[in-house]
Amino acid sequence: MITIESLRAFFMWCSIINGGMLILLSVFIMTASNMTYATHKKWFKISRETFDVAMYSFLGLYKLAFFIFNIVPYIALLIIF
């Protein structure tokens, strides 16, 4: 049986792991952007501007999903218990 305490622990660890991934990906894109672009340019015909928009959009979507699916449920479980 799943308890509120186990759900809270689950969402806490999901938030920690996904927050770490968000930070890691952000730092990687900021520091290794040229290497990442060169790799993707070999596979796809993509301009630098389009690549930058795609990476910025990816990070924005990941951050939005992180808050909606990890942080909000965790805060809600903290509030009700």
Residue frames as a rotation matrix with the C-alpha (Angstrom) as fourth column:
MET 1
0.580 0.815 0.000 0.00
0.815 -0.580 0.000 0.00
0.000 0.000 -1.000 0.00
ILE 2
-0.347 -0.680 0.646 1.32
0.659 -0.667 -0.347 3.41
0.667 0.305 0.680 -0.93
THR 3
0.262 0.367 -0.893 1.32
0.908 -0.407 0.099 5.94
-0.327 -0.836 -0.440 1.86
ILE 4
0.975 0.094 0.199 1.55
0.150 -0.945 -0.291 9.71
0.161 0.314 -0.936 1.68
GLU 5
0.572 -0.820 0.010 5.00
-0.383 -0.257 0.888 9.46
-0.725 -0.511 -0.461 3.26
SER 6
-0.096 -0.614 0.783 6.27
0.528 0.635 0.563 7.12
-0.844 0.468 0.263 0.53
LEU 7
0.550 0.341 0.762 4.77
0.831 -0.316 -0.458 9.35
0.085 0.885 -0.457 -2.18
ARG 8
0.968 -0.229 -0.105 6.45
-0.196 -0.947 0.256 12.36
-0.158 -0.227 -0.961 -0.61
ALA 9
0.174 -0.953 0.249 9.79
-0.147 0.225 0.963 10.54
-0.974 -0.204 -0.101 -0.59
PHE 10
0.093 -0.068 0.993 9.26
0.864 0.502 -0.046 9.46
-0.496 0.862 0.106 -4.21
PHE 11
0.791 0.276 0.546 8.57
0.544 -0.725 -0.422 13.00
0.279 0.631 -0.724 -5.42
MET 12
0.789 -0.590 -0.170 11.43
-0.320 -0.631 0.707 14.37
-0.525 -0.504 -0.686 -3.34
TRP 13
-0.085 -0.870 0.485 13.93
0.170 0.467 0.868 12.03
-0.982 0.157 0.108 -5.00
CYS 14
0.277 0.250 0.928 12.38
0.949 0.081 -0.305 12.63
-0.151 0.965 -0.215 -8.43
SER 15
0.991 0.120 0.066 12.82
0.126 -0.987 -0.104 16.36
0.053 0.112 -0.992 -7.86
ILE 16
0.460 -0.887 -0.042 16.42
-0.326 -0.212 0.921 15.96
-0.826 -0.411 -0.387 -6.75
ILE 17
-0.167 -0.531 0.831 17.36
0.566 0.638 0.522 13.74
-0.807 0.557 0.194 -9.69
ASN 18
0.373 0.381 0.846 15.55
0.925 -0.224 -0.307 15.80
0.072 0.897 -0.436 -12.32
GLY 19
0.977 -0.093 -0.191 16.84
-0.048 -0.973 0.227 19.07
-0.207 -0.212 -0.955 -10.83
GLY 20
0.142 -0.981 0.128 20.36
-0.098 0.115 0.989 17.72
-0.985 -0.153 -0.080 -11.05
MET 21
-0.123 -0.112 0.986 19.77
0.880 0.448 0.160 16.68
-0.460 0.887 0.044 -14.67
LEU 22
0.812 0.476 0.337 18.44
0.577 -0.743 -0.340 20.15
0.089 0.471 -0.878 -15.49
ILE 23
0.741 -0.611 -0.277 21.50
-0.347 -0.703 0.621 21.80
-0.574 -0.364 -0.733 -13.98
LEU 24
-0.114 -0.821 0.559 23.86
0.212 0.530 0.821 19.35
-0.971 0.212 0.114 -15.70
LEU 25
0.132 0.244 0.961 22.21
0.972 0.161 -0.174 19.84
-0.197 0.956 -0.216 -19.11
SER 26
0.972 0.234 -0.015 22.19
0.230 -0.964 -0.137 23.61
-0.046 0.130 -0.990 -18.70
VAL 27
0.432 -0.888 -0.158 25.89
-0.383 -0.339 0.859 23.70
-0.816 -0.311 -0.486 -17.86
PHE 28
-0.192 -0.494 0.848 26.70
0.532 0.674 0.513 21.29
-0.825 0.549 0.134 -20.67
ILE 29
0.469 0.444 0.763 24.82
0.883 -0.236 -0.405 23.35
0.001 0.864 -0.503 -23.25
MET 30
0.977 -0.123 -0.176 26.45
-0.098 -0.985 0.145 26.56
-0.191 -0.124 -0.974 -22.01
THR 31
0.280 -0.960 0.032 30.00
-0.502 -0.118 0.857 25.18
-0.818 -0.256 -0.515 -21.97
ALA 32
-0.620 -0.525 0.583 30.03
0.129 0.665 0.736 22.63
-0.774 0.531 -0.345 -24.81
SER 33
0.383 0.873 -0.301 27.63
-0.146 -0.264 -0.953 24.30
-0.912 0.409 0.027 -27.21
ASN 34
0.130 -0.399 -0.908 30.07
-0.964 -0.265 -0.022 24.32
-0.232 0.878 -0.419 -30.13
MET 35
-0.877 -0.465 0.125 30.88
-0.441 0.880 0.179 20.63
-0.193 0.102 -0.976 -29.76
THR 36
-0.357 0.837 0.413 27.19
0.251 0.513 -0.821 19.74
-0.899 -0.190 -0.394 -29.49
TYR 37
0.485 0.521 -0.702 26.37
-0.477 -0.515 -0.712 21.84
-0.733 0.680 -0.001 -32.55
ALA 38
-0.311 -0.689 -0.654 29.19
-0.943 0.140 0.301 20.25
-0.116 0.711 -0.694 -34.57
THR 39
-0.887 0.021 0.461 27.91
-0.038 0.992 -0.119 16.78
-0.460 -0.124 -0.879 -33.72
HIS 40
0.027 0.990 0.137 24.32
0.298 0.122 -0.947 17.60
-0.954 0.066 -0.292 -34.66
LYS 41
0.257 0.017 -0.966 25.41
-0.742 -0.638 -0.208 19.39
-0.620 0.770 -0.151 -37.81
LYS 42
-0.805 -0.577 -0.137 26.90
-0.548 0.636 0.543 16.10
-0.227 0.513 -0.828 -39.07
TRP 43
-0.744 0.560 0.365 23.54
0.468 0.826 -0.314 14.38
-0.477 -0.063 -0.877 -38.69
PHE 44
0.331 0.940 0.081 21.11
0.836 -0.252 -0.488 17.14
-0.438 0.229 -0.869 -39.68
LYS 45
-0.465 -0.358 0.810 21.21
0.688 -0.722 0.076 20.16
0.557 0.592 0.582 -41.95
ILE 46
0.611 0.635 -0.473 20.68
0.785 -0.413 0.461 22.77
0.097 -0.653 -0.751 -39.26
SER 47
0.179 -0.526 0.832 21.84
0.132 -0.825 -0.550 26.35
0.975 0.208 -0.078 -38.90
ARG 48
-0.756 -0.551 -0.353 23.45
0.441 -0.031 -0.897 27.65
0.483 -0.834 0.266 -35.73
GLU 49
-0.742 0.533 0.407 20.49
-0.634 -0.756 -0.164 29.94
0.220 -0.379 0.899 -35.02
THR 50
0.262 0.864 -0.431 18.01
-0.611 0.494 0.619 27.07
0.748 0.101 0.657 -35.37
PHE 51
-0.088 -0.397 -0.913 20.16
0.451 0.802 -0.392 24.90
0.888 -0.447 0.109 -33.12
ASP 52
-0.948 -0.296 0.113 20.30
0.062 -0.522 -0.850 27.61
0.311 -0.800 0.514 -30.44
VAL 53
-0.322 0.915 0.245 16.51
-0.893 -0.379 0.243 28.02
0.315 -0.140 0.939 -30.55
ALA 54
0.331 0.432 -0.839 16.04
-0.220 0.900 0.377 24.23
0.918 0.060 0.393 -30.31
MET 55
-0.442 -0.576 -0.687 18.35
0.555 0.427 -0.714 23.95
0.705 -0.697 0.131 -27.29
TYR 56
-0.930 0.157 0.333 16.74
-0.328 -0.763 -0.557 26.94
0.167 -0.627 0.761 -25.58
SER 57
0.000 0.993 -0.116 13.28
-0.852 0.061 0.521 25.48
0.524 0.098 0.846 -26.24
PHE 58
0.111 -0.037 -0.993 14.37
0.162 0.987 -0.019 22.06
0.981 -0.159 0.115 -24.96
LEU 59
-0.815 -0.475 -0.331 15.66
0.403 -0.055 -0.914 23.51
0.416 -0.878 0.237 -21.69
GLY 60
-0.717 0.615 0.328 12.50
-0.682 -0.717 -0.143 25.58
0.147 -0.327 0.934 -21.27
LEU 61
0.231 0.828 -0.510 10.25
-0.625 0.528 0.575 22.59
0.746 0.186 0.640 -21.86
TYR 62
-0.160 -0.384 -0.909 12.32
0.426 0.804 -0.414 20.40
0.891 -0.454 0.035 -19.53
LYS 63
-0.973 -0.217 0.074 12.17
0.046 -0.504 -0.863 23.06
0.225 -0.836 0.500 -16.81
LEU 64
-0.349 0.924 0.159 8.41
-0.889 -0.380 0.256 23.44
0.297 -0.052 0.953 -17.22
ALA 65
0.346 0.451 -0.823 7.86
-0.236 0.891 0.389 19.67
0.908 0.060 0.415 -17.05
PHE 66
-0.555 -0.644 -0.527 10.19
0.410 0.339 -0.847 19.49
0.724 -0.686 0.075 -14.03
PHE 67
-0.918 0.230 0.323 8.11
-0.393 -0.648 -0.653 22.01
0.059 -0.726 0.685 -12.10
ILE 68
-0.058 0.990 -0.128 4.73
-0.929 -0.007 0.370 20.62
0.365 0.140 0.920 -13.14
PHE 69
0.543 0.337 -0.769 5.45
-0.274 0.937 0.217 16.92
0.793 0.092 0.602 -12.63
ASN 70
-0.138 -0.659 -0.739 7.99
0.621 0.524 -0.583 16.99
0.772 -0.539 0.337 -9.76
ILE 71
-0.928 -0.351 0.124 7.95
0.148 -0.653 -0.743 20.17
0.341 -0.671 0.658 -7.71
VAL 72
-0.387 0.855 0.344 4.19
-0.763 -0.506 0.401 20.87
0.517 -0.108 0.849 -7.64
PRO 73
0.467 0.591 -0.658 3.18
-0.082 0.770 0.633 17.35
0.880 -0.242 0.408 -6.49
TYR 74
-0.314 -0.663 -0.679 5.95
0.696 0.326 -0.640 17.39
0.646 -0.674 0.359 -3.87
ILE 75
-0.928 0.016 0.372 4.78
-0.205 -0.856 -0.474 20.74
0.311 -0.517 0.798 -2.48
ALA 76
0.005 1.000 0.020 1.17
-0.702 -0.010 0.712 19.55
0.712 -0.018 0.702 -2.51
LEU 77
0.352 0.080 -0.933 2.14
0.363 0.907 0.215 16.47
0.863 -0.414 0.290 -0.50
LEU 78
-0.737 -0.634 -0.236 4.04
0.503 -0.279 -0.818 18.66
0.453 -0.721 0.524 1.96
ILE 79
-0.693 0.525 0.494 0.96
-0.567 -0.820 0.077 20.85
0.446 -0.227 0.866 2.40
ILE 80
0.263 0.940 -0.217 -1.57
-0.574 0.334 0.748 18.06
0.775 -0.072 0.627 3.01
PHE 81
0.430 -0.129 -0.894 0.50
0.514 0.848 0.125 16.15
0.742 -0.514 0.431 5.55
